[in-house]
Amino acid sequence: MKELLEKINAELEKFITDADLQVEKGNKAAGTRARKSTLELSKLFKNFRKISVEEAKK
């Protein structure tokens, strides 16, 4: 679970950096990377929810 949280934090940092670059400087490549990060975050959040529910049942 701790490893998953570390992955989520790292991906979230990447997203924030790229999203800021897109908004502030109009960097199109950063926008593409930010959108890719959102897909990865979505997968990680679903996995977190699955693990969290399993842990709650114990």
C-alpha distance matrix in Angstrom:
0.0 3.8 5.4 5.1 6.4 8.8 10.0 10.6 12.5 14.4 15.5 16.4 18.5 20.2 21.0 22.5 24.6 25.9 26.6 28.5 30.5 31.5 32.6 34.3 35.9 36.0 34.2 33.9 31.7 29.1 29.2 28.5 25.5 24.3 24.7 22.8 19.9 20.0 19.8 16.7 15.1 16.2 14.4 11.1 11.7 12.7 9.7 7.6 10.6 10.7 7.4 8.4 11.8 11.2 9.7 12.7 15.1 14.6
3.8 0.0 3.8 5.4 5.1 6.3 8.8 9.9 10.6 12.5 14.4 15.3 16.7 18.7 20.0 21.1 22.8 24.6 25.6 27.1 29.0 30.4 31.5 32.8 34.4 34.9 33.0 33.1 30.9 28.1 28.6 28.2 24.9 23.7 24.7 22.9 19.7 20.3 20.6 17.3 15.6 17.4 16.1 12.5 13.3 15.2 12.5 10.2 13.4 14.1 11.1 11.5 15.1 14.8 12.9 15.6 18.3 17.5
5.4 3.8 0.0 3.8 5.4 5.1 6.3 8.7 9.9 10.7 12.4 14.2 15.5 16.8 18.5 20.1 21.4 22.9 24.3 26.0 27.5 28.8 30.3 31.7 32.9 33.3 31.1 31.0 28.5 26.0 26.7 25.9 22.5 21.8 22.8 20.6 17.6 18.7 18.7 15.1 14.1 16.3 14.5 11.1 12.9 14.8 11.8 10.5 14.2 14.6 12.0 13.3 16.8 16.3 15.1 18.1 20.5 19.9
5.1 5.4 3.8 0.0 3.8 5.4 5.1 6.2 8.7 9.9 10.6 12.2 14.3 15.5 16.4 18.3 20.1 21.2 22.2 24.3 26.0 26.9 28.3 30.0 31.3 31.4 29.3 29.0 26.7 24.2 24.5 23.6 20.5 19.5 20.1 18.0 15.1 15.6 15.5 12.2 10.8 12.7 11.0 7.4 9.2 11.0 8.4 7.1 10.9 11.6 9.7 11.0 14.4 14.5 13.9 16.6 19.0 19.1
6.4 5.1 5.4 3.8 0.0 3.8 5.4 5.0 6.1 8.6 9.9 10.4 12.3 14.3 15.1 16.3 18.4 20.0 20.7 22.3 24.4 25.5 26.5 28.1 29.8 30.1 28.4 28.4 26.4 23.6 23.8 23.6 20.4 18.9 19.9 18.5 15.1 15.4 16.2 13.1 10.9 13.1 12.5 8.7 9.4 12.2 10.4 8.0 11.4 13.2 11.3 11.4 15.1 15.8 14.6 16.7 19.7 19.9
8.8 6.3 5.1 5.4 3.8 0.0 3.8 5.4 5.1 6.2 8.6 9.8 10.7 12.5 14.2 15.4 16.7 18.5 19.9 21.3 22.9 24.5 25.8 27.0 28.3 28.9 26.9 27.2 24.9 22.1 22.9 22.7 19.2 18.2 19.8 18.0 14.6 15.9 16.8 13.4 11.9 14.8 14.1 10.5 12.1 15.0 13.1 11.4 14.9 16.5 14.5 15.1 18.7 19.2 18.0 20.3 23.1 23.1
10.0 8.8 6.3 5.1 5.4 3.8 0.0 3.8 5.5 5.2 6.1 8.4 9.9 10.7 12.2 14.3 15.6 16.6 18.1 20.0 21.4 22.6 24.2 25.8 26.8 27.0 24.8 24.7 22.2 19.7 20.4 19.7 16.3 15.5 16.8 14.7 11.5 13.0 13.4 9.9 9.0 12.0 11.1 7.9 10.3 13.0 11.3 10.6 14.2 15.5 14.3 15.4 18.8 19.3 18.8 21.2 23.8 24.1
10.6 9.9 8.7 6.2 5.0 5.4 3.8 0.0 3.8 5.5 5.2 6.0 8.6 9.9 10.4 12.1 14.2 15.4 16.0 18.1 20.0 20.9 22.1 23.9 25.3 25.4 23.6 23.5 21.6 18.7 18.9 18.6 15.5 13.9 15.0 13.6 10.1 10.7 11.8 8.9 6.6 9.6 9.7 6.5 7.7 11.1 10.4 9.1 12.3 14.4 13.7 14.1 17.3 18.6 18.2 20.0 22.8 23.6
12.5 10.6 9.9 8.7 6.1 5.1 5.5 3.8 0.0 3.8 5.5 5.0 6.2 8.7 9.8 10.5 12.3 14.3 15.1 16.5 18.5 20.0 20.9 22.2 23.8 24.4 22.8 23.3 21.5 18.3 18.9 19.2 15.9 14.2 16.1 15.2 11.5 12.4 14.3 11.7 9.4 12.7 13.4 10.2 11.0 14.6 14.0 12.2 15.2 17.6 16.6 16.5 20.0 21.3 20.4 22.0 25.2 25.7
14.4 12.5 10.7 9.9 8.6 6.2 5.2 5.5 3.8 0.0 3.8 5.4 5.2 6.4 8.8 10.1 10.8 12.5 14.3 15.6 16.9 18.6 20.2 21.3 22.3 23.0 20.8 21.3 19.1 16.1 17.3 17.3 13.7 12.8 15.1 13.6 10.1 12.2 13.9 11.0 9.9 13.6 13.8 11.2 13.0 16.3 15.5 14.5 17.8 19.7 18.8 19.3 22.7 23.7 23.0 25.0 27.9 28.4
15.5 14.4 12.4 10.6 9.9 8.6 6.1 5.2 5.5 3.8 0.0 3.8 5.4 5.1 6.2 8.7 9.9 10.6 12.0 14.2 15.5 16.4 18.2 19.8 20.8 20.9 18.8 18.7 16.6 13.8 14.4 14.1 10.7 9.6 11.4 10.0 6.4 8.5 10.2 7.6 6.7 10.4 11.1 9.2 11.0 14.2 14.1 13.7 16.6 18.6 18.4 19.1 22.1 23.4 23.3 25.1 27.8 28.7
16.4 15.3 14.2 12.2 10.4 9.8 8.4 6.0 5.0 5.4 3.8 0.0 3.8 5.4 5.0 6.2 8.6 9.9 10.3 12.1 14.2 15.2 16.2 17.9 19.5 19.8 18.3 18.6 17.2 13.9 14.0 14.7 11.7 9.4 11.5 11.3 7.6 8.4 11.2 9.5 7.2 10.7 12.4 10.5 11.0 14.6 15.1 14.1 16.5 19.1 19.1 19.0 22.0 23.8 23.5 24.8 27.8 28.9
18.5 16.7 15.5 14.3 12.3 10.7 9.9 8.6 6.2 5.2 5.4 3.8 0.0 3.8 5.4 5.2 6.2 8.6 9.9 10.7 12.5 14.3 15.4 16.3 17.8 18.7 17.1 18.1 16.5 13.0 14.1 15.1 11.9 10.2 13.2 13.0 9.5 11.3 14.1 12.4 10.8 14.3 15.9 13.8 14.7 18.3 18.5 17.3 20.0 22.6 22.2 22.1 25.3 26.9 26.3 27.7 30.8 31.7
20.2 18.7 16.8 15.5 14.3 12.5 10.7 9.9 8.7 6.4 5.1 5.4 3.8 0.0 3.8 5.5 5.2 6.2 8.4 10.0 10.8 12.3 14.3 15.4 16.2 16.6 14.4 15.1 13.1 9.8 11.3 11.9 8.4 7.4 10.7 10.1 7.2 9.9 12.4 10.9 10.4 13.9 15.3 14.0 15.4 18.6 18.9 18.5 21.2 23.5 23.4 23.8 26.8 28.3 28.1 29.7 32.6 33.5
21.0 20.0 18.5 16.4 15.1 14.2 12.2 10.4 9.8 8.8 6.2 5.0 5.4 3.8 0.0 3.8 5.5 5.2 5.9 8.4 9.9 10.5 12.0 13.9 15.1 15.0 13.4 13.6 12.3 9.0 9.1 10.2 7.5 4.9 7.9 8.5 5.6 7.1 10.3 9.9 8.9 12.0 14.1 13.4 14.2 17.3 18.3 18.0 20.1 22.6 23.1 23.3 26.0 27.8 27.9 29.2 32.0 33.4
22.5 21.1 20.1 18.3 16.3 15.4 14.3 12.1 10.5 10.1 8.7 6.2 5.2 5.5 3.8 0.0 3.8 5.6 5.1 6.0 8.6 9.9 10.5 11.8 13.7 14.3 13.4 14.5 13.9 10.1 10.5 12.6 10.4 7.6 10.8 12.1 9.3 10.2 13.7 13.4 11.8 14.7 17.2 16.0 16.2 19.7 20.8 19.9 21.8 24.7 25.0 24.7 27.5 29.6 29.3 30.3 33.4 34.7
24.6 22.8 21.4 20.1 18.4 16.7 15.6 14.2 12.3 10.8 9.9 8.6 6.2 5.2 5.5 3.8 0.0 3.8 5.6 5.3 6.3 8.8 10.2 10.6 11.7 12.8 11.4 13.1 12.1 8.4 10.0 12.1 9.7 8.2 11.9 12.8 10.6 12.5 15.6 15.1 14.3 17.4 19.5 18.4 19.2 22.5 23.3 22.6 24.9 27.6 27.6 27.6 30.6 32.4 32.1 33.3 36.4 37.5
25.9 24.6 22.9 21.2 20.0 18.5 16.6 15.4 14.3 12.5 10.6 9.9 8.6 6.2 5.2 5.6 3.8 0.0 3.8 5.4 5.1 6.2 8.7 10.0 10.3 10.5 8.5 9.6 8.5 4.7 6.3 8.4 6.4 5.3 9.0 10.2 9.0 10.9 13.8 13.9 13.8 16.5 18.6 18.3 19.3 22.2 23.3 23.2 25.3 27.7 28.2 28.5 31.2 33.1 33.1 34.4 37.2 38.6
26.6 25.6 24.3 22.2 20.7 19.9 18.1 16.0 15.1 14.3 12.0 10.3 9.9 8.4 5.9 5.1 5.6 3.8 0.0 3.8 5.4 5.1 6.2 8.5 9.9 9.6 9.0 9.9 10.1 6.6 6.1 9.1 8.3 5.5 8.5 10.9 9.7 10.3 13.7 14.5 13.8 16.0 18.7 18.6 18.8 21.7 23.4 23.1 24.7 27.4 28.2 28.2 30.6 32.8 33.0 33.8 36.7 38.4
28.5 27.1 26.0 24.3 22.3 21.3 20.0 18.1 16.5 15.6 14.2 12.1 10.7 10.0 8.4 6.0 5.3 5.4 3.8 0.0 3.8 5.4 5.1 5.8 7.9 9.1 9.1 11.3 11.9 8.4 8.9 12.2 11.3 9.2 12.3 14.5 13.1 13.9 17.4 17.9 16.9 19.3 22.0 21.5 21.6 24.8 26.3 25.6 27.3 30.2 30.8 30.4 33.0 35.3 35.2 35.9 39.0 40.5
30.5 29.0 27.5 26.0 24.4 22.9 21.4 20.0 18.5 16.9 15.5 14.2 12.5 10.8 9.9 8.6 6.3 5.1 5.4 3.8 0.0 3.8 5.6 5.3 5.4 6.7 5.9 8.7 9.2 6.1 7.7 10.9 10.3 9.4 12.6 14.5 13.8 15.2 18.3 18.8 18.5 21.0 23.4 23.1 23.8 26.8 28.1 27.8 29.7 32.4 32.9 32.9 35.6 37.6 37.6 38.6 41.6 43.0
31.5 30.4 28.8 26.9 25.5 24.5 22.6 20.9 20.0 18.6 16.4 15.2 14.3 12.3 10.5 9.9 8.8 6.2 5.1 5.4 3.8 0.0 3.8 5.7 5.6 4.6 4.5 6.2 7.9 5.5 5.2 8.9 9.6 8.4 10.7 13.3 13.3 14.1 17.0 18.3 18.2 20.1 22.7 23.0 23.5 26.2 27.9 27.9 29.4 32.0 33.0 33.1 35.4 37.6 37.9 38.8 41.6 43.3
32.6 31.5 30.3 28.3 26.5 25.8 24.2 22.1 20.9 20.2 18.2 16.2 15.4 14.3 12.0 10.5 10.2 8.7 6.2 5.1 5.6 3.8 0.0 3.8 5.9 5.6 7.6 9.4 11.6 9.2 8.3 12.1 12.8 10.8 12.8 15.9 15.5 15.6 18.9 20.3 19.6 21.3 24.3 24.5 24.4 27.1 29.1 28.8 30.0 32.9 34.0 33.6 35.9 38.4 38.5 39.1 42.0 43.8
34.3 32.8 31.7 30.0 28.1 27.0 25.8 23.9 22.2 21.3 19.8 17.9 16.3 15.4 13.9 11.8 10.6 10.0 8.5 5.8 5.3 5.7 3.8 0.0 3.8 6.0 8.0 11.0 13.0 10.7 11.0 14.6 14.9 13.4 16.0 18.6 18.0 18.6 21.9 23.0 22.2 24.3 27.1 27.0 27.0 30.0 31.8 31.2 32.7 35.6 36.4 36.0 38.4 40.8 40.8 41.4 44.5 46.1
35.9 34.4 32.9 31.3 29.8 28.3 26.8 25.3 23.8 22.3 20.8 19.5 17.8 16.2 15.1 13.7 11.7 10.3 9.9 7.9 5.4 5.6 5.9 3.8 0.0 3.8 5.4 8.9 10.9 9.5 10.4 13.7 14.3 13.8 16.3 18.6 18.6 19.7 22.6 23.6 23.5 25.6 28.2 28.2 28.7 31.5 33.1 32.9 34.6 37.3 38.0 38.0 40.5 42.7 42.7 43.6 46.6 48.1
36.0 34.9 33.3 31.4 30.1 28.9 27.0 25.4 24.4 23.0 20.9 19.8 18.7 16.6 15.0 14.3 12.8 10.5 9.6 9.1 6.7 4.6 5.6 6.0 3.8 0.0 3.8 6.0 9.0 8.4 8.3 11.4 13.0 12.5 14.3 16.9 17.5 18.3 20.9 22.4 22.6 24.3 26.9 27.4 27.9 30.4 32.2 32.3 33.8 36.4 37.5 37.6 39.8 42.1 42.5 43.3 46.1 47.8
34.2 33.0 31.1 29.3 28.4 26.9 24.8 23.6 22.8 20.8 18.8 18.3 17.1 14.4 13.4 13.4 11.4 8.5 9.0 9.1 5.9 4.5 7.6 8.0 5.4 3.8 0.0 3.8 5.6 5.4 6.6 9.1 10.2 10.7 12.7 14.6 15.4 16.9 19.2 20.3 20.9 22.9 25.1 25.6 26.6 29.1 30.6 30.9 32.7 35.0 35.9 36.4 38.7 40.7 41.1 42.3 44.9 46.5
33.9 33.1 31.0 29.0 28.4 27.2 24.7 23.5 23.3 21.3 18.7 18.6 18.1 15.1 13.6 14.5 13.1 9.6 9.9 11.3 8.7 6.2 9.4 11.0 8.9 6.0 3.8 0.0 3.8 5.4 5.0 6.5 8.8 9.8 10.7 12.6 14.3 15.5 17.2 18.8 19.9 21.4 23.5 24.6 25.6 27.7 29.3 30.1 31.7 33.7 35.0 35.7 37.8 39.7 40.4 41.6 44.1 45.8
31.7 30.9 28.5 26.7 26.4 24.9 22.2 21.6 21.5 19.1 16.6 17.2 16.5 13.1 12.3 13.9 12.1 8.5 10.1 11.9 9.2 7.9 11.6 13.0 10.9 9.0 5.6 3.8 0.0 3.8 5.3 5.1 6.3 8.6 10.0 10.7 12.4 14.5 15.8 16.8 18.4 20.2 21.8 22.7 24.3 26.3 27.5 28.4 30.4 32.2 33.2 34.2 36.4 38.0 38.8 40.2 42.6 44.2
29.1 28.1 26.0 24.2 23.6 22.1 19.7 18.7 18.3 16.1 13.8 13.9 13.0 9.8 9.0 10.1 8.4 4.7 6.6 8.4 6.1 5.5 9.2 10.7 9.5 8.4 5.4 5.4 3.8 0.0 3.8 5.4 5.0 6.0 8.6 9.7 10.3 12.4 14.5 15.2 16.1 18.3 20.1 20.6 21.9 24.3 25.5 26.0 28.0 30.1 31.0 31.6 34.0 35.8 36.3 37.6 40.2 41.7
29.2 28.6 26.7 24.5 23.8 22.9 20.4 18.9 18.9 17.3 14.4 14.0 14.1 11.3 9.1 10.5 10.0 6.3 6.1 8.9 7.7 5.2 8.3 11.0 10.4 8.3 6.6 5.0 5.3 3.8 0.0 3.8 5.4 5.0 6.2 8.6 9.7 10.6 12.8 14.4 15.1 16.7 18.9 19.8 20.7 22.9 24.6 25.2 26.7 28.9 30.2 30.7 32.8 34.8 35.6 36.6 39.1 40.9
28.5 28.2 25.9 23.6 23.6 22.7 19.7 18.6 19.2 17.3 14.1 14.7 15.1 11.9 10.2 12.6 12.1 8.4 9.1 12.2 10.9 8.9 12.1 14.6 13.7 11.4 9.1 6.5 5.1 5.4 3.8 0.0 3.8 5.4 5.2 6.3 8.7 10.0 11.1 12.7 14.3 15.6 17.3 18.7 20.0 21.8 23.3 24.4 26.1 27.8 29.2 30.2 32.1 33.8 34.8 36.2 38.4 40.2
25.5 24.9 22.5 20.5 20.4 19.2 16.3 15.5 15.9 13.7 10.7 11.7 11.9 8.4 7.5 10.4 9.7 6.4 8.3 11.3 10.3 9.6 12.8 14.9 14.3 13.0 10.2 8.8 6.3 5.0 5.4 3.8 0.0 3.8 5.5 5.0 6.2 8.7 10.1 10.6 12.1 14.3 15.6 16.4 18.1 20.2 21.2 22.1 24.2 25.9 26.9 27.9 30.2 31.7 32.5 34.0 36.4 37.8
24.3 23.7 21.8 19.5 18.9 18.2 15.5 13.9 14.2 12.8 9.6 9.4 10.2 7.4 4.9 7.6 8.2 5.3 5.5 9.2 9.4 8.4 10.8 13.4 13.8 12.5 10.7 9.8 8.6 6.0 5.0 5.4 3.8 0.0 3.8 5.4 5.0 6.4 8.9 9.9 10.3 12.3 14.5 15.0 16.0 18.4 19.9 20.3 22.1 24.3 25.4 25.9 28.2 30.1 30.7 31.9 34.4 36.1
24.7 24.7 22.8 20.1 19.9 19.8 16.8 15.0 16.1 15.1 11.4 11.5 13.2 10.7 7.9 10.8 11.9 9.0 8.5 12.3 12.6 10.7 12.8 16.0 16.3 14.3 12.7 10.7 10.0 8.6 6.2 5.2 5.5 3.8 0.0 3.8 5.3 5.1 6.7 8.9 9.8 10.8 13.0 14.4 15.3 17.0 18.9 19.9 21.2 23.1 24.7 25.5 27.3 29.2 30.3 31.4 33.6 35.6
22.8 22.9 20.6 18.0 18.5 18.0 14.7 13.6 15.2 13.6 10.0 11.3 13.0 10.1 8.5 12.1 12.8 10.2 10.9 14.5 14.5 13.3 15.9 18.6 18.6 16.9 14.6 12.6 10.7 9.7 8.6 6.3 5.0 5.4 3.8 0.0 3.8 5.4 5.3 6.5 8.7 10.0 11.2 12.7 14.4 15.9 17.1 18.5 20.3 21.8 23.1 24.4 26.3 27.8 28.9 30.5 32.5 34.2
19.9 19.7 17.6 15.1 15.1 14.6 11.5 10.1 11.5 10.1 6.4 7.6 9.5 7.2 5.6 9.3 10.6 9.0 9.7 13.1 13.8 13.3 15.5 18.0 18.6 17.5 15.4 14.3 12.4 10.3 9.7 8.7 6.2 5.0 5.3 3.8 0.0 3.8 5.4 5.0 6.0 8.5 9.9 10.3 11.9 14.2 15.2 16.0 18.0 19.9 20.8 21.8 24.1 25.6 26.4 27.9 30.2 31.8
20.0 20.3 18.7 15.6 15.4 15.9 13.0 10.7 12.4 12.2 8.5 8.4 11.3 9.9 7.1 10.2 12.5 10.9 10.3 13.9 15.2 14.1 15.6 18.6 19.7 18.3 16.9 15.5 14.5 12.4 10.6 10.0 8.7 6.4 5.1 5.4 3.8 0.0 3.8 5.4 5.0 6.0 8.7 9.7 10.2 12.2 14.2 14.9 16.2 18.3 19.8 20.4 22.3 24.3 25.2 26.3 28.6 30.5
19.8 20.6 18.7 15.5 16.2 16.8 13.4 11.8 14.3 13.9 10.2 11.2 14.1 12.4 10.3 13.7 15.6 13.8 13.7 17.4 18.3 17.0 18.9 21.9 22.6 20.9 19.2 17.2 15.8 14.5 12.8 11.1 10.1 8.9 6.7 5.3 5.4 3.8 0.0 3.8 5.4 5.1 6.5 8.8 10.0 10.9 12.7 14.3 15.6 17.0 18.8 20.0 21.5 23.2 24.6 25.9 27.8 29.7
16.7 17.3 15.1 12.2 13.1 13.4 9.9 8.9 11.7 11.0 7.6 9.5 12.4 10.9 9.9 13.4 15.1 13.9 14.5 17.9 18.8 18.3 20.3 23.0 23.6 22.4 20.3 18.8 16.8 15.2 14.4 12.7 10.6 9.9 8.9 6.5 5.0 5.4 3.8 0.0 3.8 5.4 5.2 6.3 8.6 10.0 10.7 12.3 14.4 15.6 16.7 18.2 20.2 21.4 22.6 24.3 26.3 27.8
15.1 15.6 14.1 10.8 10.9 11.9 9.0 6.6 9.4 9.9 6.7 7.2 10.8 10.4 8.9 11.8 14.3 13.8 13.8 16.9 18.5 18.2 19.6 22.2 23.5 22.6 20.9 19.9 18.4 16.1 15.1 14.3 12.1 10.3 9.8 8.7 6.0 5.0 5.4 3.8 0.0 3.8 5.4 4.9 6.0 8.5 9.7 10.2 12.1 14.1 15.1 15.9 18.1 19.8 20.6 22.0 24.3 25.9
16.2 17.4 16.3 12.7 13.1 14.8 12.0 9.6 12.7 13.6 10.4 10.7 14.3 13.9 12.0 14.7 17.4 16.5 16.0 19.3 21.0 20.1 21.3 24.3 25.6 24.3 22.9 21.4 20.2 18.3 16.7 15.6 14.3 12.3 10.8 10.0 8.5 6.0 5.1 5.4 3.8 0.0 3.8 5.5 5.2 6.2 8.6 9.8 10.6 12.4 14.4 15.1 16.6 18.6 20.0 21.0 23.0 25.1
14.4 16.1 14.5 11.0 12.5 14.1 11.1 9.7 13.4 13.8 11.1 12.4 15.9 15.3 14.1 17.2 19.5 18.6 18.7 22.0 23.4 22.7 24.3 27.1 28.2 26.9 25.1 23.5 21.8 20.1 18.9 17.3 15.6 14.5 13.0 11.2 9.9 8.7 6.5 5.2 5.4 3.8 0.0 3.8 5.5 5.2 6.3 8.6 10.0 10.7 12.5 14.2 15.6 16.9 18.5 20.1 21.7 23.5
11.1 12.5 11.1 7.4 8.7 10.5 7.9 6.5 10.2 11.2 9.2 10.5 13.8 14.0 13.4 16.0 18.4 18.3 18.6 21.5 23.1 23.0 24.5 27.0 28.2 27.4 25.6 24.6 22.7 20.6 19.8 18.7 16.4 15.0 14.4 12.7 10.3 9.7 8.8 6.3 4.9 5.5 3.8 0.0 3.8 5.5 5.1 6.1 8.6 9.9 10.5 12.0 14.2 15.4 16.3 18.1 20.2 21.6
11.7 13.3 12.9 9.2 9.4 12.1 10.3 7.7 11.0 13.0 11.0 11.0 14.7 15.4 14.2 16.2 19.2 19.3 18.8 21.6 23.8 23.5 24.4 27.0 28.7 27.9 26.6 25.6 24.3 21.9 20.7 20.0 18.1 16.0 15.3 14.4 11.9 10.2 10.0 8.6 6.0 5.2 5.5 3.8 0.0 3.8 5.4 4.9 6.1 8.6 9.8 10.2 12.2 14.2 15.1 16.2 18.4 20.3
12.7 15.2 14.8 11.0 12.2 15.0 13.0 11.1 14.6 16.3 14.2 14.6 18.3 18.6 17.3 19.7 22.5 22.2 21.7 24.8 26.8 26.2 27.1 30.0 31.5 30.4 29.1 27.7 26.3 24.3 22.9 21.8 20.2 18.4 17.0 15.9 14.2 12.2 10.9 10.0 8.5 6.2 5.2 5.5 3.8 0.0 3.8 5.4 5.1 6.2 8.7 9.8 10.7 12.5 14.3 15.4 16.9 19.1
9.7 12.5 11.8 8.4 10.4 13.1 11.3 10.4 14.0 15.5 14.1 15.1 18.5 18.9 18.3 20.8 23.3 23.3 23.4 26.3 28.1 27.9 29.1 31.8 33.1 32.2 30.6 29.3 27.5 25.5 24.6 23.3 21.2 19.9 18.9 17.1 15.2 14.2 12.7 10.7 9.7 8.6 6.3 5.1 5.4 3.8 0.0 3.8 5.4 5.1 6.2 8.5 10.0 10.7 12.3 14.3 15.7 17.3
7.6 10.2 10.5 7.1 8.0 11.4 10.6 9.1 12.2 14.5 13.7 14.1 17.3 18.5 18.0 19.9 22.6 23.2 23.1 25.6 27.8 27.9 28.8 31.2 32.9 32.3 30.9 30.1 28.4 26.0 25.2 24.4 22.1 20.3 19.9 18.5 16.0 14.9 14.3 12.3 10.2 9.8 8.6 6.1 4.9 5.4 3.8 0.0 3.8 5.4 5.2 5.9 8.5 9.9 10.4 12.1 14.3 15.8
10.6 13.4 14.2 10.9 11.4 14.9 14.2 12.3 15.2 17.8 16.6 16.5 20.0 21.2 20.1 21.8 24.9 25.3 24.7 27.3 29.7 29.4 30.0 32.7 34.6 33.8 32.7 31.7 30.4 28.0 26.7 26.1 24.2 22.1 21.2 20.3 18.0 16.2 15.6 14.4 12.1 10.6 10.0 8.6 6.1 5.1 5.4 3.8 0.0 3.8 5.5 5.0 6.1 8.6 9.8 10.4 12.4 14.7
10.7 14.1 14.6 11.6 13.2 16.5 15.5 14.4 17.6 19.7 18.6 19.1 22.6 23.5 22.6 24.7 27.6 27.7 27.4 30.2 32.4 32.0 32.9 35.6 37.3 36.4 35.0 33.7 32.2 30.1 28.9 27.8 25.9 24.3 23.1 21.8 19.9 18.3 17.0 15.6 14.1 12.4 10.7 9.9 8.6 6.2 5.1 5.4 3.8 0.0 3.8 5.5 5.4 6.3 8.8 10.1 11.0 13.1
7.4 11.1 12.0 9.7 11.3 14.5 14.3 13.7 16.6 18.8 18.4 19.1 22.2 23.4 23.1 25.0 27.6 28.2 28.2 30.8 32.9 33.0 34.0 36.4 38.0 37.5 35.9 35.0 33.2 31.0 30.2 29.2 26.9 25.4 24.7 23.1 20.8 19.8 18.8 16.7 15.1 14.4 12.5 10.5 9.8 8.7 6.2 5.2 5.5 3.8 0.0 3.8 5.5 5.1 6.2 8.6 10.1 11.2
8.4 11.5 13.3 11.0 11.4 15.1 15.4 14.1 16.5 19.3 19.1 19.0 22.1 23.8 23.3 24.7 27.6 28.5 28.2 30.4 32.9 33.1 33.6 36.0 38.0 37.6 36.4 35.7 34.2 31.6 30.7 30.2 27.9 25.9 25.5 24.4 21.8 20.4 20.0 18.2 15.9 15.1 14.2 12.0 10.2 9.8 8.5 5.9 5.0 5.5 3.8 0.0 3.8 5.4 5.1 6.2 8.8 10.3
11.8 15.1 16.8 14.4 15.1 18.7 18.8 17.3 20.0 22.7 22.1 22.0 25.3 26.8 26.0 27.5 30.6 31.2 30.6 33.0 35.6 35.4 35.9 38.4 40.5 39.8 38.7 37.8 36.4 34.0 32.8 32.1 30.2 28.2 27.3 26.3 24.1 22.3 21.5 20.2 18.1 16.6 15.6 14.2 12.2 10.7 10.0 8.5 6.1 5.4 5.5 3.8 0.0 3.8 5.4 5.1 6.4 9.1
11.2 14.8 16.3 14.5 15.8 19.2 19.3 18.6 21.3 23.7 23.4 23.8 26.9 28.3 27.8 29.6 32.4 33.1 32.8 35.3 37.6 37.6 38.4 40.8 42.7 42.1 40.7 39.7 38.0 35.8 34.8 33.8 31.7 30.1 29.2 27.8 25.6 24.3 23.2 21.4 19.8 18.6 16.9 15.4 14.2 12.5 10.7 9.9 8.6 6.3 5.1 5.4 3.8 0.0 3.8 5.5 5.3 6.9
9.7 12.9 15.1 13.9 14.6 18.0 18.8 18.2 20.4 23.0 23.3 23.5 26.3 28.1 27.9 29.3 32.1 33.1 33.0 35.2 37.6 37.9 38.5 40.8 42.7 42.5 41.1 40.4 38.8 36.3 35.6 34.8 32.5 30.7 30.3 28.9 26.4 25.2 24.6 22.6 20.6 20.0 18.5 16.3 15.1 14.3 12.3 10.4 9.8 8.8 6.2 5.1 5.4 3.8 0.0 3.8 5.4 5.5
12.7 15.6 18.1 16.6 16.7 20.3 21.2 20.0 22.0 25.0 25.1 24.8 27.7 29.7 29.2 30.3 33.3 34.4 33.8 35.9 38.6 38.8 39.1 41.4 43.6 43.3 42.3 41.6 40.2 37.6 36.6 36.2 34.0 31.9 31.4 30.5 27.9 26.3 25.9 24.3 22.0 21.0 20.1 18.1 16.2 15.4 14.3 12.1 10.4 10.1 8.6 6.2 5.1 5.5 3.8 0.0 3.8 5.5
15.1 18.3 20.5 19.0 19.7 23.1 23.8 22.8 25.2 27.9 27.8 27.8 30.8 32.6 32.0 33.4 36.4 37.2 36.7 39.0 41.6 41.6 42.0 44.5 46.6 46.1 44.9 44.1 42.6 40.2 39.1 38.4 36.4 34.4 33.6 32.5 30.2 28.6 27.8 26.3 24.3 23.0 21.7 20.2 18.4 16.9 15.7 14.3 12.4 11.0 10.1 8.8 6.4 5.3 5.4 3.8 0.0 3.8
14.6 17.5 19.9 19.1 19.9 23.1 24.1 23.6 25.7 28.4 28.7 28.9 31.7 33.5 33.4 34.7 37.5 38.6 38.4 40.5 43.0 43.3 43.8 46.1 48.1 47.8 46.5 45.8 44.2 41.7 40.9 40.2 37.8 36.1 35.6 34.2 31.8 30.5 29.7 27.8 25.9 25.1 23.5 21.6 20.3 19.1 17.3 15.8 14.7 13.1 11.2 10.3 9.1 6.9 5.5 5.5 3.8 0.0
